[in-house]
């Protein structure tokens, strides 16, 4: 049932390759939608992403980092899987009610719901990726992401040009990704661990209660970035949102690239914290921070040197005309990547209070400043609001991280 663990380096290598490829496919979709169907359709897709990413937080329930840092195996793999199915159902109902309550047209409503179905497949994969990570078989997660990337971009490139119908395209993406879970993730997980659906309600109930601060944090964390976009769509319309999101898309490579590099270290943070290994904990933190800043420097230089050329190549002159949005967006993604690193570390140390407080304050900041700044600065105002909110979040997270580091050092 179990197989030999790969080395940490090999496991991280495969995970990084798969994650970066999947990220590239996601990014390519946002490029192709402009080329194949125009900026207006890109705006609809961006709205789908902004809305569904918030409800996706309910679906994943903030459990991934909790799951992989559960070094004492307090909960079974089956409990994590069963809880994920429940959280997906709850999030689906919430997404449906929210969409019906908003003044979206029928096509936009259908697109949002179908995109959420696609995100549900991602949520279910996430819990199996957690099983792979705990067994230090992230190579399996990486290969699964490679498969999902090929299926996603393949179905998108075939269905959108042939049907010229975004709802059909999104439905196709959801179907192929759910199929990948059934044919790859589930069989592979059963080969490396004891994976059986665990429907014990008391255990799952306790898991939900223990992870509740994490879902609150994850929901708030996603809302920080989504709120400026939702206000932008209301204030300026789908076209401006399509332009803003198109320029923002390449910058996400910085943010997600950094995330995929440091995510595998969450388990190591938890182990060092449990062992009260102050120097080991600090060493990993320094390496992850340097990796984030290294990617950040490369991103800023790339934006300065290749901004106009890159946007023109990807989207054409219509989007390239808004190149002044690029560098502020790159700076926002750098701040977000660093905040996600800190959040991952505080999750490993079980500092949930700090996570919630930091993100509550950031969301309040985003709600206050987004409409004001976007009214006067339009699309640039969205970046300003996001930057202010994220800086506030980072300051609070660093305060709580300092408390944890002092506690580790005291007991070292």
N, C-alpha and C positions, 0 to 999 in steps of 0.2 A: 504493500500500500504506500509506503514511503520510499523516497529516492534520496540519494546523496545530495547534500546541499552544494550548490556552486559556490565559488569564491565570491566575496563581496564585490570585487572589481568586475568579474564576469557578469554577475547578476545586474549590477548597475549599468554596465555597458549595454546589455540587451534592452533593459528598460528605457535607457536614454535614447537608443536608436529607434525603438518602436514608438516611444512617446513623441519624439521630434518628427517622425514621419507622419504620425496621426495628426499632430498639430499642423504640419505643412498641408495636409489634405483639407483640414478644416479651414485653414487660411485660404487655400486655393478656391474653395467653394465660394467664399465671399468675393473673390476676384472674378471668378467665372460668371457669377450671377449678374454682375454689371455688364460684362461683355456679351452674355447670351440674352439677357432680358431687360437691361437698362437700370438706371439709378433708382427709379420708382420701385421696382421689384426688390432691389437691394435694400431699400428702406423698409419694405414689408418684412423681409428676412431678418433685418437687424432688429426690428420691433419684436419679432418672434423670439429671437435670441435673448433680448433684454427681459421680456416677460417670463419666458420659460427658465432662464437661468436663476431667477428668484425662486420659482417653485421647485426647481431642481434641488435647491438647498434643503427643502423639506424632504424630497425623495431620498437623498443620500444621508440626511439626518446628521451630518457632521461626523459620521462614524468611522470613516476610513483611518484617520490618524489614531483614533481611540482603539480601533480594531488591531492595527499593527503594533501598537504600543501596549497591548494587553499581554504582557510578558508572563503573567501568572496563569493565563488561559482560564480566566474566570467565566468566560462565556464560550459556548461551543461554536464551531463554524456554522452549524445548522441554525443556531439562534440568530446569528448575524444575517444569514440569508432570509430567514422567515421575517425578521424585523424589516428588512429591505423591501420585501414584497408589500408589507403593510404600509410602510411609509410612502411607497410609490402610489398606492391606491389613494391614500389621504391627499397627497400632493396633486394627484390627477383631479380629484373632486374640487380641490381649492382652485386649481388653474381653470377648470371649466366654469365655476361660479364667477370667478374674477373676469374672465373673458366675456361672459354673457352680460355682466354688469357694466362693462365699458362700451362706449359708443363706436365700436369697430364694425366695419361692414362684414358681410357674410364670408367673403373670401379670406379676409384677414383673420377672422375668427377660426375658420377651418385650418388655416395655415398654422396658427398658434397651437391648436390642439394636436395637430399631426406632428409638429416639431417637438412638442412635449412628449409624445409617444416615443420619438427617436431618442430624446434625452433620458427617458425611462430605461431604454436598453443600455444606455451608458451608465446609468445608476446601478443596474443589476451587474454589469461587467465589473464595476468598481468594487463590489463586495468580493467577487472572485479574485480580482487583482490583489485584494487584501490578504486572501488565503495564500496566494502565490508568494507575496512579500514576506509573510510570517514564516514561510518555509524556505526563505531565501532562494526562491525560484522565480525571481522577477524576469528571468529570460522568457518564461511562459507568458507573463503579462506583456512583455515587449513584443513577442511574436503575435499575440492576440491583437495588439494595437496595430501591428503591420497589416494583419488580415482585415481589421475593421476599417483601416484607412483606405485600402484598396477597394473594398466593397462600397464604402461611402462615396468616394470620389467617382468610382465607376458607375454606380447607379445614378448619381447626379448628372454626370456628363452624358449619359445615355438618355435618361428620361426627360430632362428639361428641354434639350433641343428637339427631341422627337414629339413631345406632347405640348411644349410651350405652356405648361401648366405647373405652377409651383406646388399646389396641394398634392398632385399625383407624384411629383418628384420627392416630396418630403415623406409621403407614405412609403414609397419604395425604399428610401434610406432606412426607415424604421424597420421594415420587414427583413432586409438583408442583415442588419445588425442584430436583431433578435435571433435570427437563424444562426449567426456566428456563435452566440452564447450556447445554444443548444448543441451545436456540433463540435465546438472546440473547448470553450471554457469549462463547461460542466464535466466532460470526460477527463480533461487534464487535471482538474482539481481533485477528482476522485482517485487519481493515480498517486497523488503525493500526500494526501491527508484523508482523515476520516470525515467525509462530507455527506451528511444526511440531514434532510430538512427537519429541524427541531421545532415543533409546534407547542412547546410547553409555555403556556400563557404567562405564568408567574415570572419565569426567567426573562422572557421577552419584555414583559412589562417593566421589570427592574432595569433592563438594558435601556429602554426608552427613557425612563426617569433619570438614569445616570448620565445619559448623553444629551438630555434636554438643554443644558447650557451650551453644548456644542452646536445644536441645530439653531439655537437663537443666534449664536455668534456667526455661523455660516450664512444664515439668512440675512443678517445685518451686513456682513462683509460683502456679499454679492450686491445688496441694495446700494451700497456706497457707490459702486460703479454704474449701476443701472439707473439710479434716480436722475442724474444729469441727462441721460439719453431720453428717459421718459418725458421729462420736462421739455427737452429740445423738440421732441415730436409734437407735443401739445402746443408749444409756442411758435415754432418755425415750420412744422410740417414734415411729411415723409421724405421730401427731397433733401432738405438740409440734414436730416438724420442719416439718409443714405450716403451723402457726401462725407459727413463726419465719421461714420462707421467705416467707410471704405478707406479713408486716410488712416484711421486708427488700427485697422486690421494688421498691417505689416508690423506695427509696434508690439503686437501681442506675442510675437516670436520671442522678444526679450523677456517678457513677463513669464510666459509659459516655459520657455527654455530654462530659465532660472529655477522655476518651480520643479520641473522634472529632474533637475540635477540634485536639489536638496531634499525632495520628498523621501527618497529611500533612506535618508539618514535619520528620519523620525524615530525608527525603531532603536537606532544607536543612541539617540538623545535619551530615550526612555530608559535604556539599560544603564547608561552612565549616571543618570539621575537616581535610579533605584540603588545603584552601588555607591552613591555619594562620591563619585569620581570627579572631583572639581576640575582637575587639570585636563582629563579626557573630554569632559563636557565642553570646556572652554576651547579646547583645540579643535573640536568638530565645528563649533560655532564660528570660530575665526575662519576656518576653511570655507564654510558655506557662505559667509559674508563676503570673503574675497572673490568667490566664484560669481556671486550676484553682481558685485561692482565691476568685475572684469567684463561680464556680458553687457553691463550698462555702458561702460566706456566704448565698447565696440559698437553698440547701438547708436550712441550719439554721433560718433564719427561716421558711421554708415549713413545716418540721416542727413548729416551736413554735406557729405560728399556725393551721395547718390539720390537724394530726395526727389528732385524734379525728374531726373532720368528714370528712377524706379517707378514713381507714380504714373508717369507717362507710358512706360512700358507695360505696367500692369493694367491700368484702367483707361489710358488715353488722355488727351488734353483736357477733357471736361473735369476730371478729378485732379489732374496735375496742377490746375490753376489755383488749387487751394493748398499748395505746399506749405504755406505759413502755419498750417495747423499741425504739421508733422513733429517738429521739435518739442513743442509743449506736450504733445501726446506721448512722445518717447519718455520725457521726464516723469509724466504721470505713471507710466508702466514701470519705470524703475522704482518709484516710491511704492507702488502696489506690490511689486515682487519682494521688496525688502519687508513690507508689512506681513506678507504671507509667510516669509521665513520665520519672523518673530512669532506669528500665530501658531505655526507648526511646533516650534520649540515650547511654547507655553502649553500647548495641548499635551505634549509628551510629559511635562512636569505637572499636569493636571491643574494648571492655574486658570480655571474656567472663569473665575470672577474677573480677572484682568481682561480676558478675551471679550467678555460681554460688555464691560464698562467702556473699553476702548472703542468698540464698534458702535455702541449706542451713541456715544458722543460724536463719532464720525458721521453716522447717519443723520443725526440732528443738524450737524453742520451742512451736510449735502442738501437737506431739505430747505434749509434757510437760504443758503447762498446760490443754489442752482437757478431758481426763477429770477432772482435779482441780477446776477451776473449775465445770464443768458439774454435777459431783456436788453441790456446795454452793450454786451459784447458778442451776442449770438453764439456761434459755434465755439469761439475761443472761451466764452464764458463757461461752457461745459467743462473744459479742461481746467480752468481756474478753480471751479467749485470742487472738482475731484481732487486736485492737488491740495487744497486747503483741508479737506476732510481727511485725506490720507496722512498728511503731516501730523495732524492732531492725533490720529490713531497711533502712529508710530511713537510719538512722545509718551503716550499712556502705556503702550506695550513695553517700552524700554524701562519705565519705572517699575513695572511688575517683574520684568526679567531680572532687574537688579536685585529685587527682593529674593528671588529664587536662587540666584548665584551666591548671595550672602548666606543663605540657608545651607546650600551644598558645602560651601567653604567651611562653615562652622562645624559641620559633622564629618568633614573629610579626615 
